[in-house]
Amino acid sequence: MTYVYADSTAVLGPLATYAEPHCYDLCAEHSERLTAPRGWEVVRLLDGSAPAQPSGDDLEALANAVREAARPQERAAEAGGAARAADPMEVARRGHLRVLRSPDN
């Protein structure tokens, strides 16, 4: 929140990313209840930080991750065997995570 005295306006926007001398960060409850002096205008800028609804791609990626985690380890090891042979640094694999050998060894 900041004030523009010349325009008699209080401006509410997203949280500051750095310290500003005449700006104040407010919690959601206080920013909703803010009132300005008589004759002043309150401008509320949307910051786009509201949680977005999951897209179809997000839900599909989640379903694929759950399927991968539910696969028996033997089948997962067989599927990852070709990748392990191609990458000599890879020691083990669990789902989409890989354990890599230290380059010092």
C-alpha positions, 0 to 999 in steps of 0.5 A: 500500500502506498499513498499518492497525496497529490491525487488523494489516492491510496493504492493497494498492490502486490507485496513489495519485492524490496524496501520502499520508504513510503510503502507498507505491506498489509496482510490479506484481511487488512488490505480488504478492510482498508478505508481511505480518508473522506474524499480519497479514492482506493485503487486496488491492483490485482497481482495475479498471485491467486492460486491458479486452477489446475489445467488438464496437463497438470492433472495428466502429469499428476496421474502419470507420476502416480502410475509411475510410483505404483509400478513394481520396482522390477519393471521400473528397473527394466524400463530404466536399464537402457537409460542407465547403460547410456549414462555411465554416471547413473547408479540407480533410478526410482521413478523419475529420480536418478542417483548419479555417481560423483564425478570425483570417483 
